[in-house]
């Protein structure tokens, strides 16, 4: 059976003192550490979210710059191809003109040489025919 006497009063006082000391020395510091840890975790989560948002924003900027650079490079490449085709056309036209001029010069030289050869052959043919006639007739034609 339970006796209510002075020991119960000492045990109750002892229990209250122990609770008071444990509260001061153990429970409050643990609660403070837990609250600090919770605040630190919340701050870390918040920082993680902000860093994640910043990374996404920078990735979007990077991808946009990459698209812009690719578009610019494609445009520049197309421009260079057009310029190269124009230069090719100019060079080909110049080569055609030069070839036509050269061909015309060669044809003119061939005409001149043919005319000279014809004159030479004509004079040789006249001299040859004169000699043949002189031999056939046996006398000089002059």
Protein Blocks (a to p, Z undefined) as FASTA:
>chain_A
ZZddfklmmmmmmmmmmmmmmmmmmmmmmmmmmmmmmmmmmmmmmmmmmmmmmmmmmmmm
mmmmmmmmmmmmmmmmmmmmmmmmmmmmmmmmmmmmmmmmmmmmmmmmmmmmmmmmmmmm
mmmmmmmmmmmmmmmnopafZZ
